Amino acid sequence: MVKLNILNLEKFLNTVNACTGKVHMICPDGKKVNINGEEKVQDSLRQQYCRNKHCLRLILEIPGPKDYMSIVSYYAGDC
């Protein structure tokens, strides 16, 4: 599990969509929602991102090791 503060949502979503497996967002109620390739969920994230003045905090569970490294590497490079 990883907690991220997303400042560039479109680049983050491009990284997520390039993953080969599921990328689960952990909701406040504990529910897991896959965000990889899910347009409806990603549109909701875009709305939240705009409401939060271009900042979005997410908790992710990324089961695939390569996908995990891809997202962590993106995040480390985006800071």
ChimeraX attribute file (.defattr): number of C-alpha atoms within 10 A of each C-alpha:
attribute: neighborCount
match mode: 1-to-1
recipient: residues
	/A:1	12
	/A:2	13
	/A:3	12
	/A:4	14
	/A:5	13
	/A:6	19
	/A:7	17
	/A:8	15
	/A:9	18
	/A:10	12
	/A:11	14
	/A:12	15
	/A:13	19
	/A:14	12
	/A:15	18
	/A:16	22
	/A:17	16
	/A:18	13
	/A:19	19
	/A:20	11
	/A:21	18
	/A:22	18
	/A:23	23
	/A:24	19
	/A:25	22
	/A:26	18
	/A:27	12
	/A:28	9
	/A:29	6
	/A:30	8
	/A:31	9
	/A:32	15
	/A:33	16
	/A:34	17
	/A:35	19
	/A:36	21
	/A:37	17
	/A:38	11
	/A:39	10
	/A:40	10
	/A:41	14
	/A:42	17
	/A:43	11
	/A:44	10
	/A:45	17
	/A:46	18
	/A:47	11
	/A:48	15
	/A:49	18
	/A:50	12
	/A:51	11
	/A:52	11
	/A:53	9
	/A:54	14
	/A:55	16
	/A:56	18
	/A:57	13
	/A:58	17
	/A:59	16
	/A:60	21
	/A:61	18
	/A:62	21
	/A:63	13
	/A:64	14
	/A:65	9
	/A:66	13
	/A:67	19
	/A:68	20
	/A:69	12
	/A:70	16
	/A:71	22
	/A:72	15
	/A:73	12
	/A:74	15
	/A:75	18
	/A:76	9
	/A:77	8
	/A:78	12
	/A:79	9
